[in-house]
Amino acid sequence: MVAQQFPTAPRARRARRILGYWRHPILQAVVKAILTVFVTASITFFLIRLMPGNPIDIRIADLTKDGLMTYEEARAQAASLFSINLDAPLPEQYAEFLGNLARGDLGYSFVSQGTPVTAIVLAVLPWTLLTVGTGLLLSFAAGVFLGLFAAYNRNKPIDHILSLGGSLISSVPNYFIALLIILVLGLQLRWIPITQMRGTYSSGMQPGFSLDFIGDVLIHASLPITVFFLASIGHWILSMKSATVNALEEDYVNAARARGLSDGRIMTAYVGRNAVLPLVTQFAITAAYAIGGSILIEQYFTYQGVGLRLNAAILQRDYPVMEGIFVIVTIAVVVANLLADVLYTKLDPRIGRAGGATGR
C-alpha cells in the first residue's frame, strides 16, 4: 500500500511546482493581460460589423451617385477591387481573425490594397506618441509639483487659486479646449497661425534628423501638446494635493520632524514619494487611453496620428485598420498597467515584499 503511494510523489511535486508558478503575481498579470486583449478584440470584431454599411456598399454608393454606373456594374467593380468576401459566415470570419491575431498578423487594409495594417499603424503611431506623451509628461510633472506646493500651503491664497484653477480646467473636455484655441486664439485674435500649423510638418520639408525638421515638427505638434497638457494638469494638481494632505497626516512624517529633518527633506524623501504612488497607475492608464482618445484632437488640427487614421477607417469601414488600431490601443492600456505595477513596487518596496506587482 505504501509502495503504491511512491509514484504519486513526483506528480504531487510537479503539481505543487506548477501551482507555485501560477501564484506568481507577474505570471497572473500576464495571463490576465492576454485574456483582456482577447476579450476586447472579440468584442471589437463583432461591434464593428454591427455598424451600418461596409467598404463595398460605400464604394458602390460612390460609383452610382452620378448615374454613370448601374448598381450591378458598381457592385462587380467594388467586389473585384476589394477582393474580400463579407458574405462569408461570421463565425468563419471570426475564426480567421483570431488565427491571424494569434500569429501577430493584423491583416491588410481593405481600402489601401496590399498595405499591412501594422505598417499603417506604425506610420502614424509615433506622431500620436509624441503629442500625447509630451503633453501628459509635462502636465504630470507640473501637476505633481503644483499639487505638492498647494498642500504645503493649505488654506492660503495660493492653495485656493490652484485648487479652483485645477477644478475648472479638469472639468473642460480636451476637444472643447482645442475648439477654443482654434476659434479664439486662431480665428478671432489671430495670435496663432492655425492654417500654417496643420499637419505633422510643413509641406516641402525634408524629413530627417536636422534642426530645421525637428523644429518644424515641434511647432506643428505644439497645439495638440498644449491641449493634452491643459486637459490633464488640473487632475494631477487635485490628485497630488489630496494625496499629499493624506500623507502629511501619517505618523512617519511626525517621526521625521521629531528627528530634526528639514521640511525639504521630508517633502521629497517622505511625503512626495508616498503621495505620488497612487498617481503612477493613473498616469499609465491615462496615457494609454489618451492615444485612443486623440481622434477629435487630431481631426481638428489635421494631425496625421492614430486618431485621424482611425477616423478615416471608420468613415471608409476599413475593418482591418479599425480592428488593428483598437487592438494596439488595448495592448497599450494593458502594457501600461503592467509597467505601472512594476514601477509601483520600485517606488514602494513594501508592496513587493507583500506579494509582488499585484500587491498580494
C-alpha positions as CSV (number, residue, x, y, z in Angstrom):
1,M,0.0,0.0,0.0
2,V,2.9,2.3,0.9
3,A,4.7,1.3,-2.3
4,Q,1.8,2.4,-4.4
5,Q,2.0,5.9,-3.0
6,F,5.6,6.5,-4.1
7,P,4.8,7.1,-7.8
8,T,2.4,9.8,-6.9
9,A,5.1,11.8,-5.1
10,P,6.8,13.2,-8.2
11,R,3.4,14.1,-9.7
12,A,2.5,15.9,-6.5
13,R,5.7,17.8,-6.5
14,R,5.2,18.8,-10.2
15,A,1.6,19.9,-9.4
16,R,2.9,22.0,-6.4
17,R,5.6,23.5,-8.6
18,I,3.1,24.4,-11.3
19,L,0.7,25.8,-8.7
20,G,3.6,27.8,-7.3
21,Y,4.4,29.3,-10.8
22,W,0.7,30.2,-11.2
23,R,0.7,32.0,-7.9
24,H,3.5,34.2,-9.1
25,P,1.9,37.7,-9.5
26,I,3.8,38.5,-12.7
27,L,2.5,35.4,-14.4
28,Q,-1.0,36.1,-13.2
29,A,-0.8,39.6,-14.6
30,V,0.5,38.4,-18.0
31,V,-2.3,35.8,-18.2
32,K,-4.9,38.4,-17.3
33,A,-3.4,40.8,-19.9
34,I,-3.7,38.2,-22.6
35,L,-7.3,37.4,-21.7
36,T,-8.1,41.2,-21.7
37,V,-6.7,41.6,-25.2
38,F,-8.6,38.5,-26.4
39,V,-11.9,39.6,-25.0
40,T,-11.6,43.2,-26.2
41,A,-10.5,42.2,-29.7
42,S,-13.5,39.8,-29.9
43,I,-16.0,42.5,-28.8
44,T,-14.4,44.9,-31.2
45,F,-14.7,42.4,-34.1
46,F,-18.5,42.0,-33.6
47,L,-19.3,45.6,-32.8
48,I,-17.5,46.8,-35.9
49,R,-19.7,44.5,-38.1
50,L,-22.8,45.9,-36.5
51,M,-22.1,49.3,-38.0
52,P,-24.3,50.2,-41.0
53,G,-22.6,49.7,-44.3
54,N,-19.3,48.1,-45.3
55,P,-16.5,49.0,-47.7
56,I,-18.3,47.5,-50.7
57,D,-21.5,49.4,-50.0
58,I,-19.6,52.7,-49.6
59,R,-17.7,52.1,-52.9
60,I,-21.0,51.2,-54.7
61,A,-22.6,54.4,-53.4
62,D,-19.7,56.5,-54.8
63,L,-19.8,54.8,-58.2
64,T,-23.6,55.1,-58.6
65,K,-24.2,58.6,-57.2
66,D,-23.6,60.3,-60.6
67,G,-25.6,57.7,-62.5
68,L,-22.6,56.6,-64.6
69,M,-22.9,53.0,-63.5
70,T,-25.7,50.7,-62.7
71,Y,-25.8,49.0,-59.3
72,E,-24.8,45.6,-60.7
73,E,-21.8,47.1,-62.5
74,A,-20.7,49.1,-59.5
75,R,-21.1,46.0,-57.2
76,A,-19.0,43.9,-59.6
77,Q,-16.2,46.5,-59.7
78,A,-16.3,47.1,-56.0
79,A,-16.1,43.3,-55.2
80,S,-13.2,42.9,-57.6
81,L,-11.4,45.9,-56.2
82,F,-11.5,44.9,-52.6
83,S,-11.1,41.2,-53.1
84,I,-13.0,40.4,-49.9
85,N,-15.9,38.2,-49.1
86,L,-18.0,39.9,-46.5
87,D,-20.8,37.4,-47.2
88,A,-18.8,34.6,-45.5
89,P,-20.4,33.3,-42.3
90,L,-19.5,35.5,-39.3
91,P,-18.0,32.6,-37.3
92,E,-15.7,31.8,-40.3
93,Q,-14.6,35.5,-40.4
94,Y,-14.1,35.5,-36.6
95,A,-12.0,32.3,-36.7
96,E,-9.8,33.7,-39.4
97,F,-9.4,36.9,-37.4
98,L,-8.4,35.1,-34.2
99,G,-5.9,32.9,-36.2
100,N,-4.3,35.9,-37.7
101,L,-4.2,37.8,-34.3
102,A,-2.6,34.8,-32.6
103,R,0.2,35.0,-35.2
104,G,0.6,38.7,-34.7
105,D,-0.9,39.4,-38.1
106,L,-3.4,42.3,-38.2
107,G,-4.2,41.7,-41.8
108,Y,-4.3,44.1,-44.8
109,S,-6.3,47.2,-45.3
110,F,-9.5,46.9,-47.4
111,V,-9.1,50.4,-48.8
112,S,-5.3,50.5,-49.3
113,Q,-4.9,47.2,-51.1
114,G,-1.8,45.3,-50.3
115,T,-0.8,47.5,-47.3
116,P,-0.4,45.7,-44.0
117,V,-2.4,47.2,-41.1
118,T,0.8,47.1,-39.0
119,A,2.6,49.3,-41.4
120,I,-0.3,51.8,-41.5
121,V,-0.5,52.0,-37.7
122,L,3.3,52.2,-37.2
123,A,3.5,55.0,-39.7
124,V,1.2,57.2,-37.6
125,L,1.7,56.0,-34.1
126,P,5.0,57.9,-33.4
127,W,3.2,61.2,-34.1
128,T,0.5,60.4,-31.6
129,L,3.0,59.2,-29.1
130,L,4.9,62.5,-29.5
131,T,1.9,64.7,-28.7
132,V,0.2,62.5,-26.1
133,G,3.4,61.5,-24.4
134,T,4.9,65.0,-24.2
135,G,1.7,66.7,-23.2
136,L,1.0,64.2,-20.4
137,L,4.5,64.1,-19.1
138,L,4.7,67.9,-18.9
139,S,1.2,68.0,-17.2
140,F,2.1,65.2,-14.8
141,A,5.4,66.9,-13.7
142,A,3.8,70.3,-13.4
143,G,0.7,69.0,-11.7
144,V,2.7,67.0,-9.1
145,F,4.8,70.0,-8.2
146,L,1.8,72.4,-8.0
147,G,-0.3,69.9,-6.0
148,L,2.5,69.4,-3.6
149,F,3.0,73.1,-3.3
150,A,-0.7,73.7,-2.7
151,A,-0.8,71.0,0.0
152,Y,2.1,72.6,1.9
153,N,0.3,75.9,1.7
154,R,-3.2,74.8,2.7
155,N,-5.9,77.4,3.3
156,K,-3.6,80.1,1.8
157,P,-4.5,82.2,-1.2
158,I,-2.2,80.2,-3.5
159,D,-3.9,77.0,-2.4
160,H,-7.3,78.4,-3.2
161,I,-6.1,79.7,-6.6
162,L,-4.5,76.3,-7.6
163,S,-7.4,74.3,-6.3
164,L,-10.0,76.4,-8.1
165,G,-8.0,76.5,-11.3
166,G,-7.5,72.8,-11.2
167,S,-11.2,72.1,-10.7
168,L,-12.2,74.4,-13.5
169,I,-9.8,73.2,-16.1
170,S,-10.3,69.5,-15.2
171,S,-14.0,69.8,-16.0
172,V,-13.4,71.1,-19.5
173,P,-13.1,68.3,-22.2
174,N,-10.0,68.2,-24.3
175,Y,-11.9,68.7,-27.6
176,F,-13.5,71.9,-26.2
177,I,-10.1,73.2,-25.3
178,A,-9.0,72.5,-28.9
179,L,-12.0,74.3,-30.3
180,L,-11.3,77.4,-28.0
181,I,-7.7,77.5,-29.2
182,I,-8.8,77.4,-32.9
183,L,-11.8,79.8,-32.6
184,V,-10.5,82.3,-30.1
185,L,-6.7,82.3,-30.5
186,G,-6.6,81.3,-34.1
187,L,-9.6,82.9,-35.9
188,Q,-10.7,85.8,-33.6
189,L,-7.5,87.1,-32.1
190,R,-5.2,85.7,-34.8
191,W,-2.5,85.1,-32.3
192,I,-1.8,81.6,-33.8
193,P,-1.4,80.8,-37.5
194,I,-3.7,77.8,-37.4
195,T,-3.6,77.0,-41.1
196,Q,0.2,77.0,-41.2
197,M,0.4,74.7,-38.2
198,R,-1.9,71.9,-39.5
199,G,-0.4,68.5,-40.2
200,T,2.7,66.9,-38.7
201,Y,5.2,69.1,-40.6
202,S,5.3,71.7,-43.4
203,S,4.9,70.6,-47.0
204,G,8.2,70.6,-48.8
205,M,10.1,70.0,-45.5
206,Q,12.6,67.1,-46.0
207,P,12.3,64.6,-43.1
208,G,15.5,63.8,-41.3
209,F,17.4,64.4,-38.1
210,S,18.1,68.1,-38.8
211,L,17.4,71.1,-36.6
212,D,15.1,72.6,-39.2
213,F,12.9,69.4,-39.4
214,I,12.8,68.8,-35.7
215,G,11.9,72.5,-35.0
216,D,9.2,72.3,-37.7
217,V,7.8,69.1,-36.2
218,L,7.7,70.6,-32.7
219,I,5.9,73.7,-34.0
220,H,3.2,71.6,-35.6
221,A,2.9,69.4,-32.5
222,S,2.7,72.3,-30.1
223,L,-1.0,72.8,-30.3
224,P,-2.0,69.1,-29.7
225,I,0.6,69.0,-26.9
226,T,-0.9,72.1,-25.4
227,V,-4.4,70.6,-25.5
228,F,-3.3,67.4,-23.8
229,F,-1.3,69.4,-21.2
230,L,-4.2,71.7,-20.3
231,A,-6.8,68.9,-20.3
232,S,-4.9,66.8,-17.7
233,I,-2.9,69.2,-15.5
234,G,-6.0,70.0,-13.3
235,H,-6.5,66.4,-12.5
236,W,-2.9,65.9,-11.4
237,I,-3.0,69.1,-9.2
238,L,-6.0,68.0,-7.4
239,S,-4.9,64.3,-7.1
240,M,-1.5,65.2,-5.8
241,K,-2.8,67.8,-3.4
242,S,-5.2,65.2,-1.9
243,A,-2.6,62.5,-1.7
244,T,-0.1,64.9,-0.1
245,V,-2.6,66.1,2.5
246,N,-3.3,62.5,3.5
247,A,0.5,61.7,3.6
248,L,1.1,64.7,5.9
249,E,-1.1,63.2,8.5
250,E,0.8,59.9,8.7
251,D,2.9,59.1,11.7
252,Y,6.2,58.8,9.8
253,V,6.0,62.5,9.0
254,N,5.8,63.4,12.7
255,A,8.6,61.0,13.4
256,A,10.8,62.6,10.7
257,R,10.1,66.0,12.1
258,A,11.0,64.8,15.6
259,R,14.3,63.5,14.2
260,G,15.1,67.1,13.1
261,L,14.8,66.6,9.3
262,S,14.3,69.7,7.2
263,D,11.0,70.4,5.5
264,G,12.6,70.0,2.1
265,R,14.0,66.5,3.0
266,I,10.6,65.5,4.4
267,M,8.8,66.8,1.3
268,T,10.9,65.0,-1.2
269,A,12.0,61.8,0.5
270,Y,8.9,61.1,2.6
271,V,5.8,62.9,1.7
272,G,6.3,63.4,-2.0
273,R,7.4,59.9,-2.7
274,N,4.5,58.3,-0.9
275,A,1.9,60.8,-2.2
276,V,2.9,60.2,-5.8
277,L,2.4,56.4,-5.6
278,P,-1.4,56.5,-6.4
279,L,-0.7,58.8,-9.4
280,V,1.7,56.4,-11.1
281,T,-1.0,53.9,-12.1
282,Q,-3.3,56.7,-13.1
283,F,-0.7,58.2,-15.3
284,A,0.0,54.9,-17.1
285,I,-3.7,54.3,-17.7
286,T,-4.4,57.9,-18.8
287,A,-1.5,57.9,-21.3
288,A,-2.8,54.7,-22.9
289,Y,-6.4,55.9,-23.1
290,A,-5.3,59.3,-24.5
291,I,-3.8,57.5,-27.5
292,G,-7.2,56.1,-28.4
293,G,-9.0,59.3,-27.4
294,S,-6.9,61.6,-29.7
295,I,-9.3,61.2,-32.6
296,L,-11.0,64.6,-32.2
297,I,-7.9,66.5,-31.3
298,E,-6.0,65.2,-34.4
299,Q,-9.0,65.8,-36.6
300,Y,-9.3,69.4,-35.5
301,F,-5.6,70.1,-36.2
302,T,-5.4,67.7,-39.2
303,Y,-2.5,66.0,-37.3
304,Q,-1.6,62.8,-39.0
305,G,-1.7,60.5,-36.0
306,V,-3.6,57.4,-34.9
307,G,-6.8,59.3,-34.1
308,L,-7.0,60.8,-37.6
309,R,-6.3,57.5,-39.2
310,L,-8.9,55.8,-37.1
311,N,-11.5,58.4,-38.1
312,A,-10.7,57.8,-41.8
313,A,-11.0,54.0,-41.3
314,I,-14.4,54.4,-39.6
315,L,-15.7,56.5,-42.5
316,Q,-14.4,54.0,-45.0
317,R,-15.5,51.0,-43.0
318,D,-11.9,49.7,-43.3
319,Y,-12.5,46.8,-40.8
320,P,-8.8,45.5,-40.5
321,V,-7.5,49.0,-39.8
322,M,-10.2,49.7,-37.2
323,E,-9.6,46.4,-35.5
324,G,-5.8,46.8,-35.7
325,I,-5.9,50.3,-34.0
326,F,-8.3,49.1,-31.3
327,V,-6.1,46.0,-30.6
328,I,-3.0,48.1,-30.4
329,V,-4.7,50.6,-28.1
330,T,-5.9,47.8,-25.9
331,I,-2.4,46.3,-25.8
332,A,-1.1,49.8,-24.8
333,V,-3.5,50.0,-21.9
334,V,-2.6,46.5,-20.7
335,V,1.1,47.1,-21.0
336,A,0.8,50.4,-19.3
337,N,-0.9,48.7,-16.3
338,L,1.8,46.1,-16.1
339,L,4.6,48.7,-16.2
340,A,2.7,50.8,-13.6
341,D,2.6,47.7,-11.3
342,V,6.3,47.1,-11.7
343,L,7.1,50.8,-11.1
344,Y,4.8,50.8,-8.1
345,T,6.8,48.1,-6.5
346,K,10.1,50.0,-7.1
347,L,8.7,53.2,-5.5
348,D,7.2,51.2,-2.6
349,P,9.3,48.1,-1.8
350,R,6.7,47.1,0.9
351,I,4.3,46.1,-2.0
352,G,6.9,43.8,-3.5
353,R,7.5,42.1,-0.1
354,A,3.8,41.7,0.4
355,G,3.2,39.8,-2.8
356,G,4.8,41.3,-5.9
357,A,3.4,43.5,-8.5
358,T,-0.2,43.0,-7.6
359,G,0.3,43.7,-4.0
360,R,-0.8,40.3,-2.8
